[in-house]
Amino acid sequence: MTLETLDRRAPSLFKQQASRTSQLALYSALALFLMVADARFKITAPVRAAVSVALAPVQWVVAQPVLAYQNASRYAEVQQQAVAREDAARKELVVMAQRAELAEELLKENEHLRAMLTLRERSTTPGQVAEVVYDSPDPYTRRVVIDKGQVDKIAPGSPVLDERGVVGQVTRVYPTRAEVTLLIDRDQAIPVFNPRTGARSVAYGDASSARAGGLELRFMPSNADVQVGDLLTTSGVDGLYPPGLPVAKVVTVDRRADSAFTRIYCEPVGRVQGVSHVMVLQPLNRVEHPEAATMAAQAEAAKADKAVKARSRKEKAAAEKADDKPAAPQAKDPA
């Protein structure tokens, strides 16, 4: 028999292990002993320290994905909050800009209204403040519509001005609205007075394409004493505008050698474009010039004299016709 055929396994007697109950009791006693020893003598502290040092790199590597996820989540959340705050800040900035613009407009409007009230207190002519509703839709005219009309006793021909000077004249009146023709309209004219020289003239709305938006003094002689910067005011000879209201300033004086007249262009003092509030004055009573009144009286007298002469001629013709008519035959006496 060879050695390879020998059974080298341990006998079954040595293979037997302790029962599970014995193992449980043994392990429980060992655990209890270790807990008591650790609580009393701290025998596991060095072991724990060594194990923690050995497992620190493993813990760091294992914790990195969790930390990366937490950081990414926190970054996304912070970015969303930052975007939301930026949007809210932009909206608030827009609102603040709108409020600032509205406040500036209200401030300007308040200044204009205060100037209107000051002008109304200084003016001896009664008037009332009106608001411009909209511009006239006609592209060939320069007119605006105000929120005052016949109900507010607005009369046609009433002067319209702002805190700076005259801007136009009421040309049409409706029950609750009125149409104002601006000075720069091509069909508008206003008598003006030059306080520096005492000369009177008439300013017309300039409708030329190159000078649109201004006034022109027409038919001024070439030797007229007019200088750039002269302030023109209302003369009051028309019986509508009170005298002394600022109208325009002379900006160009074009003297031509080949013409007997001087082309004089003026810039309105009042804000004829973009005006929002105006003062509507009552038109003055029409006071005729003495010579015009005398001429009108003479014309009325001549008309009355002509009517009297015509009536007398008619009566005379009727009398002559009655005399020329043959007499009726007399009745014969029956006796």
Phi and psi restraints in degrees (value plus and minus 20) as a CYANA .aco file:
   2 THR   PHI    -107.1   -67.1
   2 THR   PSI     146.1   186.1
   3 LEU   PHI     -90.6   -50.6
   3 LEU   PSI     -45.4    -5.4
   4 GLU   PHI     -87.2   -47.2
   4 GLU   PSI     -45.6    -5.6
   5 THR   PHI    -103.9   -63.9
   5 THR   PSI     -24.9    15.1
   6 LEU   PHI     -94.1   -54.1
   6 LEU   PSI     123.2   163.2
   7 ASP   PHI    -105.7   -65.7
   7 ASP   PSI      87.8   127.8
   8 ARG   PHI    -111.5   -71.5
   8 ARG   PSI     -17.6    22.4
   9 ARG   PHI     -92.4   -52.4
   9 ARG   PSI     131.4   171.4
  10 ALA   PHI     -89.7   -49.7
  10 ALA   PSI     129.5   169.5
  11 PRO   PHI     -82.2   -42.2
  11 PRO   PSI     136.4   176.4
  12 SER   PHI     -81.4   -41.4
  12 SER   PSI     -42.8    -2.8
  13 LEU   PHI     -85.0   -45.0
  13 LEU   PSI     -56.3   -16.3
  14 PHE   PHI    -103.5   -63.5
  14 PHE   PSI     -33.9     6.1
  15 LYS   PHI    -100.7   -60.7
  15 LYS   PSI     -34.3     5.7
  16 GLN   PHI     -89.4   -49.4
  16 GLN   PSI     115.8   155.8
  17 GLN   PHI    -128.5   -88.5
  17 GLN   PSI     146.8   186.8
  18 ALA   PHI     -86.8   -46.8
  18 ALA   PSI     135.5   175.5
  19 SER   PHI     -90.1   -50.1
  19 SER   PSI     142.7   182.7
  20 ARG   PHI     -85.6   -45.6
  20 ARG   PSI     -52.7   -12.7
  21 THR   PHI     -85.8   -45.8
  21 THR   PSI     -61.5   -21.5
  22 SER   PHI     -85.6   -45.6
  22 SER   PSI     -61.1   -21.1
  23 GLN   PHI     -82.5   -42.5
  23 GLN   PSI     -62.5   -22.5
  24 LEU   PHI     -82.2   -42.2
  24 LEU   PSI     -63.0   -23.0
  25 ALA   PHI     -85.5   -45.5
  25 ALA   PSI     -62.1   -22.1
  26 LEU   PHI     -82.8   -42.8
  26 LEU   PSI     -67.4   -27.4
  27 TYR   PHI     -87.3   -47.3
  27 TYR   PSI     -55.1   -15.1
  28 SER   PHI     -86.1   -46.1
  28 SER   PSI     -63.0   -23.0
  29 ALA   PHI     -84.8   -44.8
  29 ALA   PSI     -59.5   -19.5
  30 LEU   PHI     -84.9   -44.9
  30 LEU   PSI     -61.9   -21.9
  31 ALA   PHI     -84.1   -44.1
  31 ALA   PSI     -62.7   -22.7
  32 LEU   PHI     -83.4   -43.4
  32 LEU   PSI     -60.0   -20.0
  33 PHE   PHI     -83.9   -43.9
  33 PHE   PSI     -63.8   -23.8
  34 LEU   PHI     -85.2   -45.2
  34 LEU   PSI     -59.9   -19.9
  35 MET   PHI     -83.9   -43.9
  35 MET   PSI     -63.0   -23.0
  36 VAL   PHI     -87.0   -47.0
  36 VAL   PSI     -59.3   -19.3
  37 ALA   PHI     -87.8   -47.8
  37 ALA   PSI     -59.9   -19.9
  38 ASP   PHI     -87.9   -47.9
  38 ASP   PSI     -57.9   -17.9
  39 ALA   PHI     -89.9   -49.9
  39 ALA   PSI     -54.4   -14.4
  40 ARG   PHI    -110.9   -70.9
  40 ARG   PSI     -64.2   -24.2
  41 PHE   PHI    -134.5   -94.5
  41 PHE   PSI     -23.9    16.1
  42 LYS   PHI      36.5    76.5
  42 LYS   PSI      24.0    64.0
  43 ILE   PHI     -98.0   -58.0
  43 ILE   PSI     -38.3     1.7
  44 THR   PHI    -114.3   -74.3
  44 THR   PSI     -22.7    17.3
  45 ALA   PHI     -80.6   -40.6
  45 ALA   PSI     -66.9   -26.9
  46 PRO   PHI     -83.1   -43.1
  46 PRO   PSI     -56.2   -16.2
  47 VAL   PHI     -84.2   -44.2
  47 VAL   PSI     -63.4   -23.4
  48 ARG   PHI     -82.5   -42.5
  48 ARG   PSI     -62.2   -22.2
  49 ALA   PHI     -81.8   -41.8
  49 ALA   PSI     -64.3   -24.3
  50 ALA   PHI     -84.5   -44.5
  50 ALA   PSI     -63.0   -23.0
  51 VAL   PHI     -84.4   -44.4
  51 VAL   PSI     -61.9   -21.9
  52 SER   PHI     -82.7   -42.7
  52 SER   PSI     -59.6   -19.6
  53 VAL   PHI     -86.3   -46.3
  53 VAL   PSI     -59.7   -19.7
  54 ALA   PHI     -89.9   -49.9
  54 ALA   PSI     -55.1   -15.1
  55 LEU   PHI    -110.1   -70.1
  55 LEU   PSI     -24.4    15.6
  56 ALA   PHI     -79.5   -39.5
  56 ALA   PSI     -67.3   -27.3
  57 PRO   PHI     -81.9   -41.9
  57 PRO   PSI     -58.0   -18.0
  58 VAL   PHI     -84.8   -44.8
  58 VAL   PSI     -63.0   -23.0
  59 GLN   PHI     -82.9   -42.9
  59 GLN   PSI     -59.5   -19.5
  60 TRP   PHI     -84.0   -44.0
  60 TRP   PSI     -63.9   -23.9
  61 VAL   PHI     -85.4   -45.4
  61 VAL   PSI     -61.7   -21.7
  62 VAL   PHI     -88.0   -48.0
  62 VAL   PSI     -53.4   -13.4
  63 ALA   PHI     -99.1   -59.1
  63 ALA   PSI     -36.2     3.8
  64 GLN   PHI     -81.6   -41.6
  64 GLN   PSI     -67.3   -27.3
  65 PRO   PHI     -78.0   -38.0
  65 PRO   PSI     -60.7   -20.7
  66 VAL   PHI     -84.6   -44.6
  66 VAL   PSI     -64.2   -24.2
  67 LEU   PHI     -83.7   -43.7
  67 LEU   PSI     -59.9   -19.9
  68 ALA   PHI     -83.4   -43.4
  68 ALA   PSI     -62.3   -22.3
  69 TYR   PHI     -83.9   -43.9
  69 TYR   PSI     -63.8   -23.8
  70 GLN   PHI     -83.3   -43.3
  70 GLN   PSI     -62.3   -22.3
  71 ASN   PHI     -85.2   -45.2
  71 ASN   PSI     -60.5   -20.5
  72 ALA   PHI     -84.6   -44.6
  72 ALA   PSI     -62.4   -22.4
  73 SER   PHI     -82.9   -42.9
  73 SER   PSI     -64.1   -24.1
  74 ARG   PHI     -84.8   -44.8
  74 ARG   PSI     -59.7   -19.7
  75 TYR   PHI     -84.3   -44.3
  75 TYR   PSI     -64.4   -24.4
  76 ALA   PHI     -83.1   -43.1
  76 ALA   PSI     -60.9   -20.9
  77 GLU   PHI     -85.8   -45.8
  77 GLU   PSI     -63.4   -23.4
  78 VAL   PHI     -85.2   -45.2
  78 VAL   PSI     -58.1   -18.1
  79 GLN   PHI     -86.1   -46.1
  79 GLN   PSI     -62.1   -22.1
  80 GLN   PHI     -81.7   -41.7
  80 GLN   PSI     -62.2   -22.2
  81 GLN   PHI     -83.8   -43.8
  81 GLN   PSI     -59.7   -19.7
  82 ALA   PHI     -85.4   -45.4
  82 ALA   PSI     -62.0   -22.0
  83 VAL   PHI     -84.3   -44.3
  83 VAL   PSI     -62.2   -22.2
  84 ALA   PHI     -82.9   -42.9
  84 ALA   PSI     -61.4   -21.4
  85 ARG   PHI     -85.9   -45.9
  85 ARG   PSI     -58.4   -18.4
  86 GLU   PHI     -84.6   -44.6
  86 GLU   PSI     -63.5   -23.5
  87 ASP   PHI     -81.9   -41.9
  87 ASP   PSI     -63.7   -23.7
  88 ALA   PHI     -83.4   -43.4
  88 ALA   PSI     -58.8   -18.8
  89 ALA   PHI     -86.2   -46.2
  89 ALA   PSI     -59.8   -19.8
  90 ARG   PHI     -84.9   -44.9
  90 ARG   PSI     -63.8   -23.8
  91 LYS   PHI     -82.3   -42.3
  91 LYS   PSI     -62.8   -22.8
  92 GLU   PHI     -84.4   -44.4
  92 GLU   PSI     -56.1   -16.1
  93 LEU   PHI     -85.7   -45.7
  93 LEU   PSI     -60.7   -20.7
  94 VAL   PHI     -83.7   -43.7
  94 VAL   PSI     -63.8   -23.8
  95 VAL   PHI     -82.6   -42.6
  95 VAL   PSI     -62.4   -22.4
  96 MET   PHI     -85.0   -45.0
  96 MET   PSI     -58.2   -18.2
  97 ALA   PHI     -84.4   -44.4
  97 ALA   PSI     -62.3   -22.3
  98 GLN   PHI     -83.6   -43.6
  98 GLN   PSI     -61.4   -21.4
  99 ARG   PHI     -85.2   -45.2
  99 ARG   PSI     -59.2   -19.2
 100 ALA   PHI     -85.4   -45.4
 100 ALA   PSI     -62.0   -22.0
 101 GLU   PHI     -85.2   -45.2
 101 GLU   PSI     -62.2   -22.2
 102 LEU   PHI     -83.7   -43.7
 102 LEU   PSI     -60.1   -20.1
 103 ALA   PHI     -84.0   -44.0
 103 ALA   PSI     -59.5   -19.5
 104 GLU   PHI     -85.3   -45.3
 104 GLU   PSI     -61.9   -21.9
 105 GLU   PHI     -83.7   -43.7
 105 GLU   PSI     -62.6   -22.6
 106 LEU   PHI     -84.5   -44.5
 106 LEU   PSI     -56.2   -16.2
 107 LEU   PHI     -84.9   -44.9
 107 LEU   PSI     -65.0   -25.0
 108 LYS   PHI     -83.5   -43.5
 108 LYS   PSI     -62.4   -22.4
 109 GLU   PHI     -83.1   -43.1
 109 GLU   PSI     -59.5   -19.5
 110 ASN   PHI     -83.2   -43.2
 110 ASN   PSI     -61.8   -21.8
 111 GLU   PHI     -82.3   -42.3
 111 GLU   PSI     -62.7   -22.7
 112 HIS   PHI     -83.3   -43.3
 112 HIS   PSI     -63.4   -23.4
 113 LEU   PHI     -86.1   -46.1
 113 LEU   PSI     -58.4   -18.4
 114 ARG   PHI     -83.3   -43.3
 114 ARG   PSI     -61.6   -21.6
 115 ALA   PHI     -83.9   -43.9
 115 ALA   PSI     -57.5   -17.5
 116 MET   PHI     -82.5   -42.5
 116 MET   PSI     -64.4   -24.4
 117 LEU   PHI     -83.6   -43.6
 117 LEU   PSI     -60.0   -20.0
 118 THR   PHI     -83.3   -43.3
 118 THR   PSI     -62.6   -22.6
 119 LEU   PHI     -83.9   -43.9
 119 LEU   PSI     -58.6   -18.6
 120 ARG   PHI     -86.2   -46.2
 120 ARG   PSI     -56.6   -16.6
 121 GLU   PHI     -89.2   -49.2
 121 GLU   PSI     -55.0   -15.0
 122 ARG   PHI     -98.6   -58.6
 122 ARG   PSI     -48.3    -8.3
 123 SER   PHI     -98.6   -58.6
 123 SER   PSI     117.0   157.0
 124 THR   PHI    -104.0   -64.0
 124 THR   PSI     -35.0     5.0
 125 THR   PHI    -107.3   -67.3
 125 THR   PSI     108.1   148.1
 126 PRO   PHI     -86.2   -46.2
 126 PRO   PSI     126.4   166.4
 127 GLY   PHI    -181.4  -141.4
 127 GLY   PSI     156.0   196.0
 128 GLN   PHI    -164.3  -124.3
 128 GLN   PSI     130.1   170.1
 129 VAL   PHI    -104.3   -64.3
 129 VAL   PSI     117.4   157.4
 130 ALA   PHI    -151.7  -111.7
 130 ALA   PSI     135.5   175.5
 131 GLU   PHI    -127.0   -87.0
 131 GLU   PSI     118.1   158.1
 132 VAL   PHI     -96.3   -56.3
 132 VAL   PSI     102.0   142.0
 133 VAL   PHI    -103.6   -63.6
 133 VAL   PSI     -70.7   -30.7
 134 TYR   PHI    -183.0  -143.0
 134 TYR   PSI     145.1   185.1
 135 ASP   PHI    -103.0   -63.0
 135 ASP   PSI     134.8   174.8
 136 SER   PHI     -85.8   -45.8
 136 SER   PSI     116.4   156.4
 137 PRO   PHI     -92.2   -52.2
 137 PRO   PSI     -29.1    10.9
 138 ASP   PHI     -93.5   -53.5
 138 ASP   PSI      98.1   138.1
 139 PRO   PHI     -94.6   -54.6
 139 PRO   PSI     -30.8     9.2
 140 TYR   PHI    -119.3   -79.3
 140 TYR   PSI     -14.5    25.5
 141 THR   PHI    -148.7  -108.7
 141 THR   PSI     145.5   185.5
 142 ARG   PHI    -140.8  -100.8
 142 ARG   PSI      66.5   106.5
 143 ARG   PHI    -156.3  -116.3
 143 ARG   PSI     134.5   174.5
 144 VAL   PHI    -152.3  -112.3
 144 VAL   PSI     140.6   180.6
 145 VAL   PHI    -135.8   -95.8
 145 VAL   PSI     110.8   150.8
 146 ILE   PHI    -128.6   -88.6
 146 ILE   PSI     145.1   185.1
 147 ASP   PHI    -110.9   -70.9
 147 ASP   PSI       4.9    44.9
 148 LYS   PHI    -142.6  -102.6
 148 LYS   PSI     126.7   166.7
 149 GLY   PHI    -169.5  -129.5
 149 GLY   PSI    -168.8  -128.8
 150 GLN   PHI     -83.4   -43.4
 150 GLN   PSI     -51.7   -11.7
 151 VAL   PHI     -82.4   -42.4
 151 VAL   PSI     -52.7   -12.7
 152 ASP   PHI    -114.5   -74.5
 152 ASP   PSI      -6.5    33.5
 153 LYS   PHI      43.0    83.0
 153 LYS   PSI      20.9    60.9
 154 ILE   PHI    -104.2   -64.2
 154 ILE   PSI     106.4   146.4
 155 ALA   PHI    -125.9   -85.9
 155 ALA   PSI     126.5   166.5
 156 PRO   PHI     -80.7   -40.7
 156 PRO   PSI     121.5   161.5
 157 GLY   PHI      69.0   109.0
 157 GLY   PSI     -19.0    21.0
 158 SER   PHI     -87.7   -47.7
 158 SER   PSI     113.9   153.9
 159 PRO   PHI     -87.2   -47.2
 159 PRO   PSI     122.8   162.8
 160 VAL   PHI    -144.4  -104.4
 160 VAL   PSI     109.1   149.1
 161 LEU   PHI    -166.3  -126.3
 161 LEU   PSI     142.7   182.7
 162 ASP   PHI    -132.1   -92.1
 162 ASP   PSI    -184.3  -144.3
 163 GLU   PHI     -89.9   -49.9
 163 GLU   PSI     -33.2     6.8
 164 ARG   PHI    -117.8   -77.8
 164 ARG   PSI     -60.6   -20.6
 165 GLY   PHI     156.3   196.3
 165 GLY   PSI    -186.7  -146.7
 166 VAL   PHI     -92.2   -52.2
 166 VAL   PSI     116.6   156.6
 167 VAL   PHI    -137.0   -97.0
 167 VAL   PSI     -39.8     0.2
 168 GLY   PHI     152.9   192.9
 168 GLY   PSI    -178.0  -138.0
 169 GLN   PHI    -169.4  -129.4
 169 GLN   PSI     121.3   161.3
 170 VAL   PHI     -91.6   -51.6
 170 VAL   PSI     104.8   144.8
 171 THR   PHI    -133.6   -93.6
 171 THR   PSI     -47.0    -7.0
 172 ARG   PHI    -157.4  -117.4
 172 ARG   PSI     121.5   161.5
 173 VAL   PHI    -147.3  -107.3
 173 VAL   PSI     109.3   149.3
 174 TYR   PHI    -133.7   -93.7
 174 TYR   PSI     153.9   193.9
 175 PRO   PHI     -76.5   -36.5
 175 PRO   PSI     -64.8   -24.8
 176 THR   PHI    -140.9  -100.9
 176 THR   PSI     -16.0    24.0
 177 ARG   PHI    -157.2  -117.2
 177 ARG   PSI     142.7   182.7
 178 ALA   PHI    -166.9  -126.9
 178 ALA   PSI     124.8   164.8
 179 GLU   PHI    -124.1   -84.1
 179 GLU   PSI     108.8   148.8
 180 VAL   PHI    -131.9   -91.9
 180 VAL   PSI     104.2   144.2
 181 THR   PHI    -110.5   -70.5
 181 THR   PSI     102.2   142.2
 182 LEU   PHI     -95.1   -55.1
 182 LEU   PSI     142.2   182.2
 183 LEU   PHI     -83.4   -43.4
 183 LEU   PSI     -47.7    -7.7
 184 ILE   PHI    -104.0   -64.0
 184 ILE   PSI     -19.1    20.9
 185 ASP   PHI     -87.8   -47.8
 185 ASP   PSI     123.3   163.3
 186 ARG   PHI     -88.0   -48.0
 186 ARG   PSI     -40.0     0.0
 187 ASP   PHI    -119.2   -79.2
 187 ASP   PSI     -12.1    27.9
 188 GLN   PHI    -121.1   -81.1
 188 GLN   PSI     121.0   161.0
 189 ALA   PHI    -161.3  -121.3
 189 ALA   PSI     128.9   168.9
 190 ILE   PHI    -165.1  -125.1
 190 ILE   PSI     110.6   150.6
 191 PRO   PHI     -89.3   -49.3
 191 PRO   PSI     112.8   152.8
 192 VAL   PHI    -145.7  -105.7
 192 VAL   PSI     144.1   184.1
 193 PHE   PHI    -157.3  -117.3
 193 PHE   PSI     115.0   155.0
 194 ASN   PHI    -118.7   -78.7
 194 ASN   PSI      84.5   124.5
 195 PRO   PHI     -83.0   -43.0
 195 PRO   PSI     -44.9    -4.9
 196 ARG   PHI     -90.8   -50.8
 196 ARG   PSI     -59.9   -19.9
 197 THR   PHI    -128.7   -88.7
 197 THR   PSI     -36.5     3.5
 198 GLY   PHI      58.4    98.4
 198 GLY   PSI      -7.1    32.9
 199 ALA   PHI    -107.9   -67.9
 199 ALA   PSI     124.8   164.8
 200 ARG   PHI    -129.8   -89.8
 200 ARG   PSI     127.8   167.8
 201 SER   PHI    -179.1  -139.1
 201 SER   PSI    -194.0  -154.0
 202 VAL   PHI    -146.1  -106.1
 202 VAL   PSI     110.7   150.7
 203 ALA   PHI    -122.6   -82.6
 203 ALA   PSI     111.5   151.5
 204 TYR   PHI    -132.2   -92.2
 204 TYR   PSI     128.6   168.6
 205 GLY   PHI     -84.0   -44.0
 205 GLY   PSI     110.9   150.9
 206 ASP   PHI    -109.7   -69.7
 206 ASP   PSI      92.6   132.6
 207 ALA   PHI    -119.3   -79.3
 207 ALA   PSI     -14.7    25.3
 208 SER   PHI     -89.6   -49.6
 208 SER   PSI     130.8   170.8
 209 SER   PHI     -86.7   -46.7
 209 SER   PSI     -53.1   -13.1
 210 ALA   PHI     -99.6   -59.6
 210 ALA   PSI     -47.4    -7.4
 211 ARG   PHI    -136.9   -96.9
 211 ARG   PSI       2.4    42.4
 212 ALA   PHI     -79.3   -39.3
 212 ALA   PSI     116.9   156.9
 213 GLY   PHI      77.9   117.9
 213 GLY   PSI      -7.0    33.0
 214 GLY   PHI    -153.6  -113.6
 214 GLY   PSI    -186.1  -146.1
 215 LEU   PHI    -145.7  -105.7
 215 LEU   PSI     140.4   180.4
 216 GLU   PHI    -157.6  -117.6
 216 GLU   PSI     113.9   153.9
 217 LEU   PHI    -112.9   -72.9
 217 LEU   PSI      89.8   129.8
 218 ARG   PHI    -115.8   -75.8
 218 ARG   PSI     137.3   177.3
 219 PHE   PHI      36.8    76.8
 219 PHE   PSI      17.1    57.1
 220 MET   PHI    -110.3   -70.3
 220 MET   PSI     111.6   151.6
 221 PRO   PHI     -84.4   -44.4
 221 PRO   PSI     136.7   176.7
 222 SER   PHI     -85.5   -45.5
 222 SER   PSI     -42.8    -2.8
 223 ASN   PHI    -118.3   -78.3
 223 ASN   PSI      -2.5    37.5
 224 ALA   PHI     -87.5   -47.5
 224 ALA   PSI     119.8   159.8
 225 ASP   PHI    -105.3   -65.3
 225 ASP   PSI      63.9   103.9
 226 VAL   PHI    -150.6  -110.6
 226 VAL   PSI     109.8   149.8
 227 GLN   PHI    -143.2  -103.2
 227 GLN   PSI     136.2   176.2
 228 VAL   PHI     -86.1   -46.1
 228 VAL   PSI     110.5   150.5
 229 GLY   PHI      81.2   121.2
 229 GLY   PSI     -27.2    12.8
 230 ASP   PHI     -84.3   -44.3
 230 ASP   PSI     115.4   155.4
 231 LEU   PHI    -113.2   -73.2
 231 LEU   PSI     107.3   147.3
 232 LEU   PHI    -124.0   -84.0
 232 LEU   PSI     114.1   154.1
 233 THR   PHI    -141.6  -101.6
 233 THR   PSI     150.3   190.3
 234 THR   PHI     -90.9   -50.9
 234 THR   PSI     121.0   161.0
 235 SER   PHI    -109.7   -69.7
 235 SER   PSI     -46.8    -6.8
 236 GLY   PHI      61.7   101.7
 236 GLY   PSI     -15.9    24.1
 237 VAL   PHI     -96.3   -56.3
 237 VAL   PSI     -35.8     4.2
 238 ASP   PHI    -103.5   -63.5
 238 ASP   PSI     -30.8     9.2
 239 GLY   PHI      58.9    98.9
 239 GLY   PSI     -12.1    27.9
 240 LEU   PHI    -134.0   -94.0
 240 LEU   PSI     -73.6   -33.6
 241 TYR   PHI    -105.6   -65.6
 241 TYR   PSI     112.9   152.9
 242 PRO   PHI     -84.4   -44.4
 242 PRO   PSI     123.1   163.1
 243 PRO   PHI     -89.9   -49.9
 243 PRO   PSI     128.4   168.4
 244 GLY   PHI      72.7   112.7
 244 GLY   PSI     -16.0    24.0
 245 LEU   PHI    -101.0   -61.0
 245 LEU   PSI     111.7   151.7
 246 PRO   PHI     -82.3   -42.3
 246 PRO   PSI     116.6   156.6
 247 VAL   PHI    -138.2   -98.2
 247 VAL   PSI     -77.0   -37.0
 248 ALA   PHI    -178.8  -138.8
 248 ALA   PSI     148.2   188.2
 249 LYS   PHI    -141.0  -101.0
 249 LYS   PSI     121.5   161.5
 250 VAL   PHI     -94.5   -54.5
 250 VAL   PSI     107.3   147.3
 251 VAL   PHI    -134.4   -94.4
 251 VAL   PSI     -44.9    -4.9
 252 THR   PHI    -165.2  -125.2
 252 THR   PSI     113.8   153.8
 253 VAL   PHI    -144.5  -104.5
 253 VAL   PSI      89.1   129.1
 254 ASP   PHI    -127.4   -87.4
 254 ASP   PSI      81.5   121.5
 255 ARG   PHI    -117.2   -77.2
 255 ARG   PSI     103.8   143.8
 256 ARG   PHI    -132.4   -92.4
 256 ARG   PSI     116.8   156.8
 257 ALA   PHI     -93.1   -53.1
 257 ALA   PSI     -47.5    -7.5
 258 ASP   PHI    -111.3   -71.3
 258 ASP   PSI      -9.5    30.5
 259 SER   PHI    -155.6  -115.6
 259 SER   PSI     127.0   167.0
 260 ALA   PHI    -104.4   -64.4
 260 ALA   PSI     -25.2    14.8
 261 PHE   PHI    -139.3   -99.3
 261 PHE   PSI     137.6   177.6
 262 THR   PHI    -129.4   -89.4
 262 THR   PSI     114.2   154.2
 263 ARG   PHI    -108.6   -68.6
 263 ARG   PSI      96.4   136.4
 264 ILE   PHI    -140.5  -100.5
 264 ILE   PSI     101.9   141.9
 265 TYR   PHI    -129.8   -89.8
 265 TYR   PSI     121.7   161.7
 266 CYS   PHI    -149.0  -109.0
 266 CYS   PSI     136.5   176.5
 267 GLU   PHI    -133.2   -93.2
 267 GLU   PSI     107.4   147.4
 268 PRO   PHI     -81.3   -41.3
 268 PRO   PSI     123.0   163.0
 269 VAL   PHI     -97.5   -57.5
 269 VAL   PSI     -61.0   -21.0
 270 GLY   PHI     -92.5   -52.5
 270 GLY   PSI     139.9   179.9
 271 ARG   PHI    -103.7   -63.7
 271 ARG   PSI      67.0   107.0
 272 VAL   PHI     -95.1   -55.1
 272 VAL   PSI     -33.3     6.7
 273 GLN   PHI    -142.4  -102.4
 273 GLN   PSI     106.2   146.2
 274 GLY   PHI      62.1   102.1
 274 GLY   PSI      -2.4    37.6
 275 VAL   PHI     -95.6   -55.6
 275 VAL   PSI     122.4   162.4
 276 SER   PHI    -134.3   -94.3
 276 SER   PSI     -54.2   -14.2
 277 HIS   PHI    -150.7  -110.7
 277 HIS   PSI     119.3   159.3
 278 VAL   PHI    -154.3  -114.3
 278 VAL   PSI     143.1   183.1
 279 MET   PHI    -130.1   -90.1
 279 MET   PSI     103.7   143.7
 280 VAL   PHI    -123.2   -83.2
 280 VAL   PSI      94.5   134.5
 281 LEU   PHI    -113.3   -73.3
 281 LEU   PSI     132.6   172.6
 282 GLN   PHI     -93.5   -53.5
 282 GLN   PSI     116.6   156.6
 283 PRO   PHI     -86.5   -46.5
 283 PRO   PSI     123.1   163.1
 284 LEU   PHI     -89.5   -49.5
 284 LEU   PSI     139.7   179.7
 285 ASN   PHI     -86.9   -46.9
 285 ASN   PSI     115.6   155.6
 286 ARG   PHI     -90.8   -50.8
 286 ARG   PSI      89.8   129.8
 287 VAL   PHI    -125.2   -85.2
 287 VAL   PSI      94.1   134.1
 288 GLU   PHI     -97.4   -57.4
 288 GLU   PSI     131.2   171.2
 289 HIS   PHI     -85.0   -45.0
 289 HIS   PSI     124.7   164.7
 290 PRO   PHI     -75.1   -35.1
 290 PRO   PSI     -61.9   -21.9
 291 GLU   PHI     -85.7   -45.7
 291 GLU   PSI     -59.2   -19.2
 292 ALA   PHI     -86.2   -46.2
 292 ALA   PSI     -58.4   -18.4
 293 ALA   PHI     -85.3   -45.3
 293 ALA   PSI     -60.9   -20.9
 294 THR   PHI     -83.4   -43.4
 294 THR   PSI     -63.2   -23.2
 295 MET   PHI     -84.0   -44.0
 295 MET   PSI     -59.2   -19.2
 296 ALA   PHI     -86.2   -46.2
 296 ALA   PSI     -60.0   -20.0
 297 ALA   PHI     -84.3   -44.3
 297 ALA   PSI     -61.8   -21.8
 298 GLN   PHI     -83.3   -43.3
 298 GLN   PSI     -60.0   -20.0
 299 ALA   PHI     -84.6   -44.6
 299 ALA   PSI     -61.4   -21.4
 300 GLU   PHI     -83.8   -43.8
 300 GLU   PSI     -60.8   -20.8
 301 ALA   PHI     -84.8   -44.8
 301 ALA   PSI     -62.7   -22.7
 302 ALA   PHI     -83.4   -43.4
 302 ALA   PSI     -58.9   -18.9
 303 LYS   PHI     -84.9   -44.9
 303 LYS   PSI     -63.1   -23.1
 304 ALA   PHI     -84.8   -44.8
 304 ALA   PSI     -61.1   -21.1
 305 ASP   PHI     -82.4   -42.4
 305 ASP   PSI     -60.5   -20.5
 306 LYS   PHI     -85.5   -45.5
 306 LYS   PSI     -58.1   -18.1
 307 ALA   PHI     -86.3   -46.3
 307 ALA   PSI     -60.0   -20.0
 308 VAL   PHI     -85.1   -45.1
 308 VAL   PSI     -62.5   -22.5
 309 LYS   PHI     -85.1   -45.1
 309 LYS   PSI     -60.8   -20.8
 310 ALA   PHI     -84.1   -44.1
 310 ALA   PSI     -59.8   -19.8
 311 ARG   PHI     -86.2   -46.2
 311 ARG   PSI     -60.4   -20.4
 312 SER   PHI     -86.3   -46.3
 312 SER   PSI     -57.5   -17.5
 313 ARG   PHI     -85.8   -45.8
 313 ARG   PSI     -59.2   -19.2
 314 LYS   PHI     -84.2   -44.2
 314 LYS   PSI     -62.5   -22.5
 315 GLU   PHI     -85.1   -45.1
 315 GLU   PSI     -58.9   -18.9
 316 LYS   PHI     -86.6   -46.6
 316 LYS   PSI     -60.9   -20.9
 317 ALA   PHI     -84.9   -44.9
 317 ALA   PSI     -58.8   -18.8
 318 ALA   PHI     -85.7   -45.7
 318 ALA   PSI     -57.6   -17.6
 319 ALA   PHI     -88.1   -48.1
 319 ALA   PSI     -62.2   -22.2
 320 GLU   PHI     -83.8   -43.8
 320 GLU   PSI     -58.3   -18.3
 321 LYS   PHI     -86.0   -46.0
 321 LYS   PSI     -55.5   -15.5
 322 ALA   PHI     -89.4   -49.4
 322 ALA   PSI     -56.2   -16.2
 323 ASP   PHI     -90.1   -50.1
 323 ASP   PSI     -56.5   -16.5
 324 ASP   PHI     -95.1   -55.1
 324 ASP   PSI     -30.6     9.4
 325 LYS   PHI     -93.7   -53.7
 325 LYS   PSI     109.2   149.2
 326 PRO   PHI     -82.1   -42.1
 326 PRO   PSI     127.8   167.8
 327 ALA   PHI     -95.1   -55.1
 327 ALA   PSI     128.9   168.9
 328 ALA   PHI     -90.5   -50.5
 328 ALA   PSI     121.3   161.3
 329 PRO   PHI     -83.6   -43.6
 329 PRO   PSI     121.6   161.6
 330 GLN   PHI    -101.4   -61.4
 330 GLN   PSI     126.5   166.5
 331 ALA   PHI     -93.2   -53.2
 331 ALA   PSI     118.5   158.5
 332 LYS   PHI     -97.4   -57.4
 332 LYS   PSI     129.6   169.6
 333 ASP   PHI    -100.5   -60.5
 333 ASP   PSI     104.4   144.4
 334 PRO   PHI     -85.2   -45.2
 334 PRO   PSI     -41.3    -1.3
